[in-house]
Amino acid sequence: MAAIDLLFDQRDHSERVHQVALSGLLLHSRLLGAILQRPGLRVTEVDWEPERGRFDLACTVSVPDGSLTRVYVELKVDGALDKEQFDRQISHVHSIGPTAHLLYLVLGLSQFSVTEDRIQKWAQTEDRRALVHRCDAQQMETLLASPQIQPPQSDPQQRDVRDLASAYRDVLLRLLARTERYAEQIPRAWQPADFYGFFAECRRKPVGRMAKAGISYEANPKGGFIATHWQWTPIHPNEPLRLYLQLEDQKLCLKLKVPDEHKAQRKKLWDKAQEALRATQEARRAASSVDLALTPSNYHSGVHTTFAYVADVFGEGPLDRERFAKTIEQAEEILASVASKLLPSP
């Protein structure tokens, strides 16, 4: 498999190269049946860019009971999946009926942002949820190592398939390793993949209330940052107004979300958030609580607005998990207090 190894050595995060390898594995191995937990499934044909490019791949399949005939595949390698794309794809699959399913293969950095929880939440209804599946690099690497996936060793005609599966496992392990090295260096030297890895650890442990935190790349004119956001807290009983916490690389932000339909209230709500924050900090100091040094931000109009922040939650030197966790827990307490002060009286 020297040719495919050479391609992956140069472009191990290229979706097109992954598409080539996966189309071969899906067609010639039992990988798809293992992912969907249908051992009797067989792929008879793989199409590229089907439905006018709506999907990356489509597999024509057969199963003993005839309950599944088509599996559409969307591949993400370090890329984002937004709700608009998901809605277009699931609507198409749902219109065909229960014999068509949709599979998201999320590799590299994508596996942290395209979570099972997010996909199932977007699907909304039970019948749509049943049509959607997700498989990440860790799960796929484990499946490819199984003897049940690969053709039998006694079949010399399938040697190339076994070699491809082995080579592709190596690629998946390299992608996983990118986000597992953050503990080996100081946070000041972290690259984007390190922030993804650490934020995923915070979600997995979890730190504070971060168990269901979202992780995403947020573009901006300065080059963008890796964000993790959590503790979405309503500040109105009926309207979609929220406070939440967000880490932007090393910067911890207390954020206010005011959708465009309520933009006339943004400055007023921002002022109230600043007032509630001052009252909360004064009350915490009076109670002799160890307080978090938050810097109030300048106002700017937008759906998502920072009203206070800590410029660097890591500081100098090696990663201090205990110190970081205490900072997060204090910020969560402060946000909850501010939100309670902003809720209108019954």
CORJO-V820023 format. One record per pair of residues at least 12 apart in sequence whose C-alpha atoms are under 10 Angstrom apart, sorted by the first residue. I is the first residue (numbers start at 1). J is the second residue. D is the distance in Angstrom with one decimal. If there is no record, write none. Layout:
{{I;J;D} {I;J;D}}
This chain:
{{1;160;7.3} {1;161;9.4} {1;162;9.8} {1;163;6.2} {1;164;6.5} {1;165;9.9} {1;166;9.3} {1;167;7.3} {2;163;9.7} {2;164;9.8} {2;167;9.2} {4;17;8.4} {4;18;9.8} {4;20;9.0} {4;21;7.8} {4;163;10.0} {4;164;7.9} {4;167;7.8} {4;168;8.8} {5;164;9.0} {5;167;6.7} {5;168;8.5} {5;170;9.3} {5;171;8.7} {8;21;9.8} {8;167;9.1} {8;168;8.8} {8;170;9.7} {8;171;7.0} {9;171;8.6} {12;77;9.3} {12;108;9.5} {12;168;9.9} {12;171;6.7} {12;172;8.8} {12;174;8.3} {12;175;7.7} {13;76;9.6} {13;77;6.0} {13;78;7.1} {13;79;9.7} {13;107;8.7} {13;108;7.3} {13;109;9.6} {13;171;9.1} {13;172;9.8} {13;174;10.0} {13;175;7.8} {14;76;9.6} {14;77;7.1} {14;78;8.9} {15;56;9.4} {15;75;7.1} {15;76;6.9} {15;77;5.8} {15;78;8.7} {15;79;9.0} {15;107;9.4} {16;56;9.3} {16;75;9.3} {16;77;9.6} {18;75;8.3} {18;76;9.5} {18;77;8.3} {18;107;9.6} {18;168;8.7} {18;171;9.4} {19;48;8.7} {19;56;7.6} {19;57;7.9} {19;74;9.8} {19;75;7.5} {19;76;9.9} {20;48;9.6} {21;161;10.0} {21;164;7.4} {21;165;8.7} {21;167;9.4} {21;168;7.4} {22;46;10.0} {22;57;9.3} {22;75;9.4} {22;105;9.8} {22;164;9.3} {22;165;9.2} {22;168;8.6} {23;45;9.4} {23;46;6.5} {23;47;8.4} {23;48;8.4} {23;56;9.9} {23;57;7.6} {23;58;9.2} {23;59;8.8} {24;46;8.6} {24;160;9.9} {24;161;7.7} {24;164;8.2} {24;165;9.4} {25;43;10.0} {25;144;9.5} {25;149;9.6} {25;150;9.1} {25;161;6.9} {25;162;9.2} {25;164;7.5} {25;165;7.0} {25;168;9.2} {26;42;9.1} {26;43;6.9} {26;44;9.5} {26;45;9.1} {26;46;7.8} {26;57;10.0} {26;59;7.9} {27;42;8.1} {27;43;5.4} {27;44;6.7} {27;45;6.6} {27;46;6.5} {27;59;7.9} {27;60;9.4} {27;61;9.5} {27;161;9.8} {28;42;9.0} {28;43;7.7} {28;44;8.9} {28;45;9.7} {28;149;9.8} {28;150;8.6} {28;151;8.3} {28;158;8.3} {28;160;9.8} {28;161;6.7} {28;162;9.6} {29;42;8.6} {29;43;8.5} {29;144;9.3} {29;148;9.3} {29;149;6.1} {29;150;5.6} {29;151;6.5} {29;158;9.2} {29;161;7.1} {29;162;8.6} {29;165;8.6} {30;42;7.0} {30;43;8.1} {30;143;9.6} {30;144;9.2} {30;148;7.5} {30;149;4.8} {30;150;6.6} {30;151;8.1} {31;43;9.5} {31;140;8.3} {31;143;7.1} {31;144;7.1} {31;146;9.6} {31;148;9.0} {31;149;5.6} {31;150;7.9} {31;165;9.6} {32;59;9.1} {32;61;9.4} {32;71;9.1} {32;103;9.5} {32;140;9.9} {32;143;9.8} {32;149;9.0} {33;61;9.5} {33;63;9.2} {33;149;8.6} {34;140;9.3} {34;143;7.1} {34;144;9.3} {34;146;9.7} {34;148;8.7} {34;149;7.2} {35;103;9.0} {35;105;9.9} {35;133;8.4} {35;134;8.4} {35;135;6.9} {35;139;8.4} {35;140;7.8} {35;143;7.8} {36;71;9.9} {36;101;9.6} {36;103;8.6} {36;132;9.8} {36;133;7.3} {36;134;9.0} {36;135;9.2} {38;63;7.9} {38;64;9.7} {38;68;9.9} {39;63;8.7} {39;64;9.8} {39;148;9.3} {39;149;9.5} {40;62;8.2} {40;63;5.7} {40;64;6.5} {40;65;9.3} {41;61;6.7} {41;62;5.7} {41;63;4.6} {41;64;7.4} {41;65;9.8} {41;66;9.7} {41;68;8.6} {41;69;9.6} {42;59;9.5} {42;60;8.6} {42;61;5.5} {42;62;5.4} {42;63;6.6} {42;64;9.3} {42;69;9.9} {43;59;6.3} {43;60;5.9} {43;61;4.4} {43;62;6.6} {43;63;9.1} {43;69;9.3} {43;70;9.2} {43;71;9.4} {44;59;7.4} {44;60;5.7} {44;61;5.6} {44;62;7.3} {44;69;9.9} {45;58;8.2} {45;59;5.8} {45;60;5.1} {45;61;7.3} {45;70;9.7} {46;58;5.6} {46;59;4.6} {46;60;6.4} {46;61;9.0} {46;70;9.8} {46;71;9.5} {46;72;9.6} {47;59;6.5} {47;60;8.2} {47;72;9.3} {47;73;10.0} {48;73;9.7} {49;72;9.8} {49;73;9.5} {49;74;9.6} {50;72;8.4} {50;73;9.6} {51;72;9.7} {51;89;10.0} {51;92;9.2} {54;72;9.4} {54;73;9.8} {54;74;8.7} {54;85;8.7} {54;88;8.1} {54;89;6.9} {54;92;9.1} {55;72;6.6} {55;73;6.2} {55;74;5.5} {55;75;8.3} {55;85;9.9} {55;89;7.5} {55;102;9.4} {55;103;10.0} {55;104;10.0} {56;72;7.8} {56;73;5.9} {56;74;5.2} {56;75;6.3} {56;76;9.4} {56;104;10.0} {57;71;8.5} {57;72;6.0} {57;73;5.0} {57;74;6.7} {57;75;8.2} {57;103;9.7} {58;70;6.9} {58;71;5.6} {58;72;4.3} {58;73;5.7} {58;74;8.8} {58;100;10.0} {58;101;9.8} {58;102;9.1} {58;103;9.5} {59;71;5.1} {59;72;6.3} {59;73;7.7} {59;100;9.8} {59;101;9.9} {60;72;8.8} {60;100;9.5} {61;99;9.9} {61;100;9.7} {66;99;8.1} {67;98;7.5} {67;99;5.5} {67;100;8.8} {68;97;9.8} {68;98;7.3} {68;99;4.2} {68;100;6.2} {68;101;7.7} {69;98;9.2} {69;99;5.4} {69;100;6.2} {69;101;8.6} {70;93;9.2} {70;96;9.5} {70;98;9.6} {70;99;6.5} {70;100;4.7} {70;101;6.5} {70;102;8.7} {71;93;8.9} {71;99;8.5} {71;100;5.7} {71;101;4.8} {71;102;5.7} {71;103;6.9} {71;131;9.4} {71;132;9.8} {71;133;10.0} {72;89;8.9} {72;90;9.8} {72;92;10.0} {72;93;7.9} {72;100;7.5} {72;101;6.2} {72;102;4.8} {72;103;6.1} {72;104;8.6} {72;132;9.7} {73;89;9.9} {73;101;8.7} {73;102;6.0} {73;103;4.8} {73;104;5.9} {73;105;7.2} {73;133;9.5} {73;134;9.8} {74;86;9.7} {74;89;9.0} {74;102;7.7} {74;103;6.3} {74;104;4.9} {74;105;6.2} {74;106;8.3} {74;134;9.7} {75;103;8.5} {75;104;6.0} {75;105;4.9} {75;106;6.2} {75;107;7.8} {75;110;9.5} {75;135;9.9} {76;104;7.5} {76;105;6.2} {76;106;4.9} {76;107;6.0} {76;108;8.1} {76;109;8.8} {76;110;6.1} {76;111;8.3} {76;114;8.9} {76;136;9.6} {77;105;8.3} {77;106;6.2} {77;107;4.7} {77;108;5.3} {77;109;6.8} {77;110;5.8} {77;111;8.3} {77;136;10.0} {77;137;9.6} {77;175;9.3} {78;106;8.1} {78;107;6.6} {78;108;5.2} {78;109;4.4} {78;110;4.6} {78;111;8.0} {78;112;9.3} {78;113;9.2} {78;175;9.6} {78;193;9.7} {78;217;9.7} {79;106;8.6} {79;107;8.8} {79;108;8.6} {79;109;7.3} {79;110;5.6} {79;111;9.3} {79;113;9.0} {79;114;9.3} {79;216;9.8} {79;217;9.1} {80;106;9.4} {80;109;8.8} {80;110;6.3} {80;111;9.5} {80;112;9.9} {80;113;7.2} {80;114;7.3} {80;216;7.8} {80;217;8.0} {81;104;9.7} {81;106;9.5} {81;110;8.2} {81;113;8.1} {81;114;6.6} {81;119;9.6} {81;216;9.9} {82;113;10.0} {82;114;8.9} {82;122;9.9} {83;118;9.4} {83;119;8.9} {83;122;7.0} {83;123;9.7} {84;122;9.9} {86;104;10.0} {86;119;8.2} {86;122;7.7} {86;123;8.4} {87;122;7.8} {87;123;8.0} {89;102;7.9} {90;102;7.2} {90;122;9.5} {90;123;7.6} {90;128;7.3} {90;129;9.3} {90;131;8.1} {90;132;7.8} {91;123;9.6} {91;128;8.7} {93;128;8.8} {93;131;7.8} {93;132;9.2} {94;127;8.4} {94;128;6.6} {94;129;10.0} {94;131;7.5} {94;132;9.8} {97;127;9.7} {97;128;9.7} {97;131;9.0} {98;127;8.4} {98;128;9.0} {98;130;8.5} {98;131;7.0} {99;131;8.8} {100;131;7.2} {100;132;9.6} {101;128;9.3} {101;129;9.9} {101;130;8.3} {101;131;4.7} {101;132;6.1} {101;133;7.8} {102;128;9.8} {102;129;9.8} {102;130;9.5} {102;131;6.0} {102;132;4.9} {102;133;6.2} {102;134;8.6} {103;131;8.4} {103;132;5.9} {103;133;4.7} {103;134;5.7} {103;135;7.6} {104;116;9.8} {104;119;9.3} {104;132;7.8} {104;133;6.2} {104;134;4.8} {104;135;6.3} {104;136;8.3} {105;133;8.6} {105;134;6.1} {105;135;5.1} {105;136;5.9} {105;137;7.9} {105;140;8.8} {106;134;7.3} {106;135;6.3} {106;136;4.9} {106;137;6.8} {106;138;9.9} {106;140;9.8} {107;135;8.4} {107;136;5.5} {107;137;5.1} {107;138;8.6} {107;140;9.3} {107;172;7.7} {107;175;7.5} {107;176;8.4} {108;136;8.3} {108;137;7.0} {108;138;9.7} {108;172;7.9} {108;173;9.7} {108;174;9.0} {108;175;5.2} {108;176;6.5} {108;177;9.4} {108;178;8.2} {108;179;8.5} {108;193;9.0} {108;196;10.0} {109;136;10.0} {109;137;9.7} {109;175;8.2} {109;176;8.6} {109;178;9.0} {109;179;8.0} {109;192;9.3} {109;193;7.1} {109;196;7.0} {109;197;8.7} {109;215;9.6} {109;216;9.1} {109;217;9.5} {110;136;8.5} {110;137;9.5} {110;196;9.7} {110;215;9.4} {110;216;8.7} {110;217;9.9} {111;134;9.4} {111;135;8.5} {111;136;5.7} {111;137;7.4} {111;138;9.2} {111;176;9.8} {111;196;9.8} {111;200;9.9} {111;215;9.7} {112;136;9.1} {112;196;7.1} {112;197;8.4} {112;199;8.9} {112;200;6.7} {112;203;9.9} {112;214;8.2} {112;215;6.2} {112;216;7.8} {113;196;9.0} {113;200;9.5} {113;213;9.6} {113;214;6.5} {113;215;5.0} {113;216;5.5} {113;217;8.5} {113;228;9.4} {114;134;8.7} {114;136;9.2} {114;214;9.0} {114;215;8.6} {114;216;8.9} {115;134;8.1} {115;135;9.6} {115;136;9.1} {115;212;9.7} {115;214;8.5} {115;215;9.3} {116;132;9.6} {116;133;8.2} {116;134;6.6} {116;135;8.9} {116;136;9.9} {117;212;8.3} {117;214;9.8} {118;212;9.6} {118;214;8.6} {119;132;7.9} {119;133;8.6} {119;134;8.3} {120;132;7.9} {120;133;9.1} {120;134;9.8} {136;172;9.5} {137;169;9.0} {137;171;9.4} {137;172;5.8} {137;173;7.9} {137;174;10.0} {137;175;7.8} {137;176;7.1} {138;169;9.7} {138;172;7.5} {138;173;7.9} {138;175;9.6} {138;176;7.3} {139;172;9.9} {140;168;9.7} {140;169;8.1} {140;172;8.1} {141;165;9.2} {141;166;9.4} {141;168;8.2} {141;169;5.4} {141;170;8.4} {141;171;9.2} {141;172;6.3} {141;173;7.3} {141;176;9.8} {142;169;8.5} {142;172;10.0} {143;165;10.0} {143;169;9.4} {144;162;9.4} {144;165;6.3} {144;166;7.6} {144;168;8.5} {144;169;6.7} {145;165;8.2} {145;166;7.9} {145;169;7.7} {147;162;9.9} {149;162;9.4} {149;165;9.1} {150;162;6.0} {150;163;9.6} {150;164;9.9} {150;165;7.5} {150;166;9.6} {175;193;9.8} {176;193;9.8} {176;197;9.2} {177;193;9.5} {177;197;9.4} {178;191;9.8} {178;192;9.7} {178;193;6.1} {178;194;7.4} {178;196;9.5} {178;197;8.2} {179;191;9.5} {179;192;8.8} {179;193;5.1} {179;194;5.3} {179;195;7.8} {179;196;6.4} {179;197;4.4} {179;198;7.7} {179;199;9.9} {179;200;9.0} {180;193;8.4} {180;194;7.1} {180;195;9.9} {180;196;9.2} {180;197;5.9} {180;198;8.0} {180;200;10.0} {180;201;9.5} {181;193;8.8} {181;194;6.6} {181;197;8.0} {181;198;9.2} {182;194;4.8} {182;195;7.5} {182;196;9.2} {182;197;6.9} {182;198;6.7} {182;319;8.8} {183;197;9.5} {183;198;8.3} {183;318;8.1} {183;319;6.9} {183;320;9.9} {184;318;8.7} {184;319;9.1} {185;317;9.0} {185;318;6.9} {185;319;8.0} {186;314;9.0} {186;315;9.3} {186;316;7.8} {186;317;5.7} {186;318;4.5} {186;319;6.0} {186;320;9.6} {187;249;9.5} {187;250;8.0} {187;312;9.9} {187;313;9.8} {187;314;6.6} {187;315;8.0} {187;316;7.9} {187;317;7.6} {187;318;6.8} {187;319;6.3} {187;320;9.6} {188;249;10.0} {188;250;8.5} {188;312;9.6} {188;314;8.1} {188;315;7.9} {188;316;7.2} {188;317;7.9} {188;318;8.8} {188;319;9.4} {190;249;9.0} {190;250;9.6} {191;226;9.7} {191;249;9.3} {192;217;8.9} {192;225;7.7} {192;226;6.5} {192;249;8.1} {193;226;8.8} {194;226;9.7} {194;249;9.7} {195;215;9.6} {195;225;9.3} {195;226;6.6} {195;227;8.4} {195;228;9.2} {195;247;9.8} {195;248;9.4} {195;249;6.5} {195;250;8.6} {196;215;7.4} {196;216;8.4} {196;217;9.2} {196;226;7.0} {196;227;8.5} {196;228;8.7} {196;249;9.2} {199;213;8.6} {199;214;9.2} {199;215;7.3} {199;226;9.2} {199;227;8.5} {199;228;6.7} {199;229;9.8} {199;247;8.9} {199;249;9.3} {200;212;10.0} {200;213;8.7} {200;214;9.2} {200;215;7.8} {200;228;8.9} {202;228;9.6} {202;321;9.6} {202;325;9.0} {203;215;9.4} {203;228;9.3} {203;230;9.8} {206;325;9.6} {207;321;9.3} {207;322;9.7} {207;324;8.9} {207;325;6.0} {207;326;9.1} {207;328;7.6} {207;329;8.0} {208;231;9.7} {208;325;6.9} {208;326;8.5} {208;327;9.6} {208;328;6.5} {208;329;5.5} {208;330;9.3} {208;331;9.7} {208;332;7.7} {208;333;10.0} {209;230;7.4} {209;231;6.8} {209;328;8.8} {209;329;8.0} {209;332;7.8} {210;228;8.8} {210;229;8.1} {210;230;6.1} {210;231;7.5} {210;245;9.7} {210;328;9.2} {210;329;10.0} {210;332;9.9} {211;230;8.5} {211;231;9.8} {212;228;9.9} {212;229;8.9} {212;230;7.0} {212;231;8.7} {213;227;9.8} {213;228;6.2} {213;229;5.4} {213;230;4.6} {213;231;7.8} {213;232;9.4} {213;245;9.5} {213;246;9.2} {214;227;8.0} {214;228;5.4} {214;229;5.3} {214;230;6.6} {214;246;9.4} {215;227;5.6} {215;228;4.4} {215;229;6.7} {215;230;9.3} {215;246;9.6} {215;247;9.5} {216;228;6.5} {216;229;8.6} {216;248;9.8} {217;248;9.3} {217;249;9.9} {218;248;8.6} {224;248;9.0} {224;249;9.5} {225;247;9.4} {225;248;5.9} {225;249;5.9} {225;250;9.4} {225;251;9.9} {226;246;10.0} {226;247;7.9} {226;248;5.8} {226;249;5.4} {226;250;9.2} {227;246;6.5} {227;247;5.4} {227;248;4.6} {227;249;6.3} {227;250;9.3} {227;251;9.3} {227;252;9.6} {228;245;8.3} {228;246;5.5} {228;247;5.3} {228;248;7.0} {228;249;8.4} {228;252;9.6} {229;244;7.0} {229;245;5.6} {229;246;4.2} {229;247;6.5} {229;248;8.8} {229;252;9.8} {229;253;9.4} {229;254;9.9} {229;255;9.4} {230;243;9.5} {230;244;6.0} {230;245;5.5} {230;246;6.6} {230;247;9.2} {230;332;9.5} {231;243;7.8} {231;244;5.2} {231;245;6.2} {231;246;9.0} {231;332;7.5} {231;335;8.5} {231;336;8.6} {232;244;4.5} {232;245;7.4} {232;246;9.9} {232;255;9.4} {232;256;9.6} {232;257;9.3} {232;335;9.7} {232;336;9.8} {233;245;9.4} {233;256;9.7} {233;257;9.9} {233;335;8.4} {233;336;7.5} {233;339;6.9} {233;340;9.2} {234;257;9.6} {234;336;9.9} {234;339;7.3} {234;340;9.0} {234;342;9.2} {234;343;7.9} {235;256;9.6} {235;257;9.8} {235;269;9.7} {235;338;9.2} {235;339;5.7} {235;340;7.3} {235;341;8.5} {235;342;5.7} {235;343;4.7} {235;344;7.7} {236;339;9.3} {236;340;9.9} {236;342;7.9} {236;343;5.5} {236;344;6.6} {236;345;9.7} {237;343;7.7} {237;344;8.1} {237;345;10.0} {237;346;9.2} {239;258;9.4} {239;259;9.5} {239;262;8.9} {240;257;8.2} {240;258;7.4} {240;259;7.3} {240;261;9.8} {240;262;9.1} {241;256;7.7} {241;257;5.8} {241;258;5.4} {241;259;7.3} {241;262;8.7} {241;269;9.5} {241;303;9.8} {242;255;8.3} {242;256;6.0} {242;257;5.1} {242;258;7.1} {242;259;9.5} {242;304;9.5} {242;339;8.3} {243;255;5.6} {243;256;4.7} {243;257;6.2} {243;258;9.1} {243;273;9.1} {243;304;9.4} {243;305;9.6} {243;306;9.7} {243;307;9.9} {243;335;7.3} {243;336;8.7} {243;338;8.6} {243;339;6.7} {243;342;9.7} {244;256;6.6} {244;257;7.9} {244;304;9.7} {244;306;9.6} {244;332;8.8} {244;335;7.3} {244;336;9.1} {244;339;9.2} {245;306;9.3} {245;309;9.6} {245;328;9.2} {245;331;7.9} {245;332;7.6} {245;335;7.7} {246;306;9.2} {246;309;9.4} {247;309;9.5} {247;310;9.5} {247;311;10.0} {247;312;9.7} {247;313;8.9} {247;328;9.8} {248;311;9.5} {248;312;9.6} {249;311;10.0} {249;312;8.8} {249;313;9.4} {249;314;10.0} {250;310;8.7} {250;311;7.1} {250;312;5.1} {250;313;5.8} {250;314;6.6} {250;315;8.8} {251;309;7.0} {251;310;5.9} {251;311;4.8} {251;312;5.0} {251;313;6.3} {251;314;8.8} {252;294;9.2} {252;306;9.7} {252;308;8.6} {252;309;5.5} {252;310;5.1} {252;311;6.6} {252;312;7.0} {252;313;6.6} {252;314;9.9} {252;327;9.3} {252;328;8.5} {252;331;8.7} {253;294;9.0} {253;295;9.5} {253;296;9.9} {253;297;9.5} {253;305;9.3} {253;306;6.1} {253;307;7.6} {253;308;6.0} {253;309;4.3} {253;310;6.6} {253;311;8.4} {253;331;9.0} {254;273;9.8} {254;277;10.0} {254;294;9.1} {254;296;9.4} {254;297;9.6} {254;305;8.5} {254;306;5.7} {254;307;6.0} {254;308;5.3} {254;309;6.0} {254;310;8.9} {254;331;8.0} {254;332;9.2} {254;334;9.2} {254;335;7.1} {255;270;9.6} {255;273;9.6} {255;303;9.9} {255;304;6.6} {255;305;5.5} {255;306;4.4} {255;307;6.0} {255;308;7.4} {255;309;8.7} {255;335;9.1} {256;269;8.3} {256;270;7.4} {256;273;8.2} {256;302;9.3} {256;303;7.9} {256;304;5.7} {256;305;5.1} {256;306;6.2} {256;307;7.0} {256;308;9.8} {256;339;10.0} {257;269;9.7} {257;270;9.8} {257;302;8.2} {257;303;5.4} {257;304;4.6} {257;305;6.5} {257;306;9.0} {258;270;9.6} {258;301;9.4} {258;302;7.5} {258;303;4.9} {258;304;6.6} {258;305;8.2} {259;302;8.2} {259;303;5.1} {259;304;8.1} {260;302;8.0} {260;303;6.4} {261;303;9.7} {262;303;9.1} {263;301;7.9} {263;302;7.8} {263;303;7.6} {264;301;9.7} {266;299;9.5} {266;300;9.0} {266;301;6.8} {266;302;7.9} {266;303;8.4} {266;304;9.8} {266;305;8.9} {267;299;7.6} {267;300;8.3} {267;301;7.3} {267;302;9.9} {269;342;8.3} {270;298;9.8} {270;299;7.4} {270;300;9.3} {270;301;9.4} {270;305;8.1} {270;306;8.8} {270;307;6.7} {271;299;8.7} {271;307;8.8} {272;338;9.2} {272;341;8.8} {272;342;7.0} {273;307;7.1} {273;308;9.3} {273;335;9.8} {273;338;6.7} {273;339;8.0} {273;341;8.5} {273;342;7.0} {274;296;7.4} {274;297;9.0} {274;307;6.7} {274;308;8.0} {274;338;8.8} {275;338;8.8} {275;341;9.4} {275;342;9.6} {276;334;9.7} {276;335;9.7} {276;337;8.1} {276;338;5.3} {276;339;8.1} {276;340;8.9} {276;341;6.1} {276;342;7.2} {277;294;9.3} {277;296;8.9} {277;307;9.0} {277;308;8.5} {277;334;7.6} {277;335;8.2} {277;337;8.1} {277;338;5.7} {277;339;9.2} {277;341;9.0} {278;296;9.4} {278;338;9.0} {279;337;9.4} {279;338;8.4} {279;341;9.1} {280;333;9.7} {280;334;6.8} {280;335;9.1} {280;336;9.8} {280;337;6.5} {280;338;6.6} {280;341;8.9} {281;293;9.3} {281;294;9.2} {281;334;7.8} {281;337;9.6} {281;338;9.6} {284;334;9.0} {289;330;9.7} {290;330;8.5} {291;327;9.1} {291;330;7.2} {291;331;9.1} {291;334;9.2} {292;309;9.9} {292;310;8.4} {292;326;9.4} {292;327;6.9} {292;328;9.4} {292;329;9.8} {292;330;6.5} {292;331;7.1} {292;334;8.7} {293;308;9.8} {293;309;8.5} {293;310;7.0} {293;311;9.8} {293;327;9.6} {293;331;9.7} {294;307;9.7} {294;308;6.0} {294;309;5.3} {294;310;5.4} {294;311;8.6} {294;331;8.9} {295;307;8.5} {295;308;5.3} {295;309;5.3} {295;310;6.3} {295;311;8.1} {296;308;4.2} {296;309;6.6} {296;310;9.2} {297;309;7.0} {309;331;9.5} {310;327;9.5} {310;331;9.5} {313;325;9.7} {313;327;7.2} {313;328;8.7} {314;327;9.5}}
